[in-house]
C-alpha cells in the first residue's frame, strides 16, 4: 500500500476537514477482469536523455523514470494474460485535425513532436504490444473520445482499468474521468504516470483519488496482476 501521498503537502487542515466530513476517497477496489490502458507513452512525451531541448513536449527525466514503471506494469500484465490497450496521440502535419486545441497551442513543425509519421509520434521503444494487445490513434485528451476503446473493453468483459502514461493533468485525467463515468473500476499506479509540471501532477492525482479512481503504488498493481494470473491458472487446471 502506498504510504506517501504526493499531494499531502498542498492540503491544509481546512481541506482535510472537508475530506473527512464528506467521506471522500474511499477505495473502489479491484475487479476480476482487468485491462491496462497505456496513454500516449510516445517518444515525443519522454524525449531523449541529454537532448530534451530538441523535444518540445518532452516531460524529461520524470517521463523516462515513469516509463520504466509502465514497462513493468505492461510486461506483468502480458505475462498474466491481461490485455493492454495503447493509445497514440497523433496530428496531421498540416493541422487539419487539431481542432480547438489549435486555439491553445501552436502546431509545431517538428519531427520530435506528435505529428503523424514522424519519430516523435511513435510508441516509446521500451514498450512492445503483445499479440492480443491493441494500438490505436486518438485525437483528443481522453482515450475514449472518438476511439473504439469502450467497445474493446465491453467485448472483453473488462471491469477494471489500470491507467498509465501521460500526461497526468491532461490525457490521464480525461481518460480516468471517462472510465469512471462508464462505471469501470479505475486504478492509477502513481509511479507509472507522469507530467511536465509537478504541481499539476500532484493535484491531478489528488482529484482523481478523491472521487474517480484509486491512486495506488505500482507494487500493489503488480501484486494484483500476478494474483489474477494465478487465479486463472487454478481455474484452468480444474476444467
C-alpha positions in Angstrom: 0.0 0.0 0.0 1.2 3.5 -0.8 2.4 5.3 2.3 3.4 8.6 0.8 0.7 10.8 -0.9 2.4 13.4 -3.0 -0.5 15.8 -2.7 -0.4 16.0 1.1 2.0 19.0 1.0 -0.7 21.1 -0.7 -3.5 20.4 1.8 -4.2 22.4 4.9 -6.3 21.4 7.9 -9.4 23.0 6.5 -9.0 20.9 3.3 -8.6 17.7 5.4 -11.7 18.6 7.4 -13.7 18.9 4.2 -12.5 15.5 3.0 -13.3 13.9 6.3 -16.8 15.5 6.6 -17.7 14.5 3.0 -16.1 11.0 3.4 -14.2 11.3 0.2 -11.5 9.0 -1.2 -13.0 5.6 -0.2 -11.4 2.7 -2.1 -13.3 1.3 -5.0 -11.0 -1.7 -5.2 -10.2 -4.2 -8.0 -12.5 -6.4 -10.0 -11.9 -9.8 -11.7 -11.2 -8.8 -15.3 -8.6 -6.0 -15.6 -7.1 -4.3 -18.6 -4.2 -1.9 -18.9 -4.7 1.4 -20.8 -1.4 3.0 -21.8 -2.0 6.6 -22.6 0.4 8.3 -25.1 3.6 6.7 -24.0 5.3 8.0 -27.1 8.7 9.3 -27.9 7.6 13.0 -28.0 6.4 12.6 -24.4 9.6 11.2 -22.9 12.2 12.9 -25.0 15.8 11.7 -25.0 18.5 11.8 -22.3 20.7 14.9 -22.7 18.6 16.1 -25.7 15.3 17.2 -24.2 15.7 20.7 -25.6 15.1 19.1 -29.0 11.8 17.6 -28.0 9.3 20.5 -27.4 6.8 18.5 -25.4 9.1 16.2 -23.5 8.4 15.6 -19.8 12.1 14.9 -19.3 13.6 12.6 -16.8 10.3 12.2 -14.9 8.8 10.8 -18.0 11.6 8.3 -18.6 11.5 7.2 -15.0 7.8 6.6 -15.2 8.3 4.7 -18.5 10.4 2.2 -16.6 7.4 1.6 -14.3 5.0 1.5 -17.2 7.1 -1.2 -18.8 6.9 -3.3 -15.6 3.1 -3.0 -15.5 2.7 -3.9 -19.2 5.1 -6.8 -19.0 3.5 -8.2 -15.9 0.0 -7.8 -17.5 1.2 -9.5 -20.6 2.7 -12.4 -18.6 -0.7 -12.9 -16.9 -2.9 -12.7 -19.9 -4.3 -9.2 -19.1 -4.9 -7.2 -22.2 -3.2 -3.9 -22.9 -4.6 -1.1 -25.0 -2.1 1.6 -26.2 -3.2 5.0 -27.4 -1.1 7.2 -29.7 -1.9 10.9 -29.9 -1.1 12.0 -33.5 -1.9 15.1 -35.5 -1.8 15.5 -39.3 1.3 17.6 -40.2 -1.0 20.2 -41.9 -3.0 20.6 -38.7 -6.4 19.9 -40.3 -7.4 17.6 -37.3 -6.1 19.7 -34.4 -9.5 21.2 -33.7 -10.0 23.6 -30.7 -6.5 22.5 -29.4 -5.1 24.8 -32.0 -6.5 27.8 -30.2 -4.5 26.9 -27.1 -1.3 25.5 -28.7 0.7 26.2 -31.8 1.1 23.4 -34.4 4.8 22.6 -34.1 6.6 21.7 -37.3 9.0 19.2 -35.7 9.7 15.5 -36.2 10.1 15.4 -32.4 6.5 16.4 -31.7 3.3 14.3 -32.2 2.9 14.7 -36.0 1.8 11.5 -37.8 4.5 9.5 -39.5 7.3 11.2 -37.6 9.7 9.7 -34.9 8.0 11.7 -32.1 4.6 10.1 -32.7 6.0 6.6 -32.3 5.4 4.4 -29.2 8.3 4.5 -26.9 10.7 1.7 -28.0 10.8 0.3 -24.4 7.2 -0.9 -24.8 6.2 -3.8 -27.0 2.5 -4.6 -27.6 1.7 -8.3 -27.4 -0.1 -10.4 -29.9 -3.5 -9.8 -28.3 -2.9 -6.2 -27.4 -4.3 -3.3 -29.4 -2.8 0.0 -30.5 -4.9 2.9 -31.9 -4.7 6.6 -32.5 -6.7 9.3 -30.6 -7.2 12.9 -31.4 -8.5 14.2 -28.1 -7.3 14.0 -24.4 -9.4 11.1 -23.4 -8.6 7.6 -24.6 -12.3 7.1 -25.0 -13.3 10.1 -27.1 -13.7 9.2 -30.7 -11.9 5.8 -30.3 -13.0 2.2 -30.2 -11.7 1.7 -26.6 -15.1 1.4 -24.9 -16.1 -1.3 -27.4 -12.9 -3.2 -26.9 -13.4 -3.2 -23.1 -17.0 -4.3 -23.4 -16.1 -7.1 -25.8 -13.5 -8.5 -23.4 -15.9 -8.0 -20.4 -13.4 -5.8 -18.6 -14.5 -4.5 -15.2 -11.2 -2.8 -14.0 -9.0 -0.4 -16.0 -5.4 0.4 -14.9 -4.4 3.7 -16.5 -0.7 4.5 -17.0 1.2 7.0 -19.2 1.0 10.8 -19.6 0.4 13.5 -19.0 -1.3 13.2 -15.6 -3.1 16.5 -15.8 -4.2 16.1 -19.4 -4.8 12.8 -21.1 -4.6 10.6 -18.0 -7.1 12.8 -16.1 -9.5 12.9 -19.0 -9.3 9.1 -19.5 -9.8 8.4 -15.8 -12.8 10.6 -15.6 -14.4 8.9 -18.6 -13.5 5.4 -17.4 -15.2 6.2 -14.1 -18.2 7.7 -15.9 -18.6 4.4 -17.7 -18.5 2.6 -14.3 -15.2 0.9 -14.7 -13.2 0.4 -11.5 -10.3 2.8 -12.3 -6.8 2.4 -10.9 -3.9 4.7 -11.3 -0.4 3.5 -10.3 1.2 6.7 -9.1 4.7 5.9 -10.3 3.5 4.9 -13.8 2.0 8.3 -14.7 3.9 11.5 -15.4 3.6 15.2 -16.1 5.7 18.2 -17.1 4.8 20.2 -14.1 5.0 18.7 -10.6 2.1 20.7 -9.0 -0.2 19.7 -11.9 0.8 16.1 -11.4 0.2 16.1 -7.7 -3.1 17.9 -7.7 -4.5 15.9 -10.6 -3.7 12.7 -8.7 -5.4 14.1 -5.6 -8.5 15.0 -7.7 -8.7 11.5 -9.2 -8.1 9.7 -5.9 -10.7 11.9 -4.2 -13.6 10.8 -6.4 -12.9 8.9 -9.6 -10.1 6.4 -9.1 -7.8 4.6 -6.6 -4.3 6.1 -6.8 -2.0 3.3 -5.6 1.6 2.1 -5.8 3.0 0.2 -8.8 3.9 -2.7 -6.5 0.3 -3.0 -5.4 -0.8 -3.2 -9.1 1.9 -5.8 -9.9 0.7 -8.0 -7.0 -2.9 -7.7 -8.2 -1.9 -8.7 -11.8 0.1 -11.7 -10.6 -2.7 -12.8 -8.4 -5.2 -12.6 -11.3 -2.8 -14.8 -13.3 -2.5 -17.3 -10.6 -6.3 -17.5 -10.1 -6.9 -18.0 -13.8 -4.3 -20.8 -13.8 -6.0 -22.5 -10.9 -9.4 -22.3 -12.6 -8.0 -23.6 -15.8 -6.4 -26.6 -14.0 -9.8 -27.6 -12.6 -11.6 -27.6 -16.0 
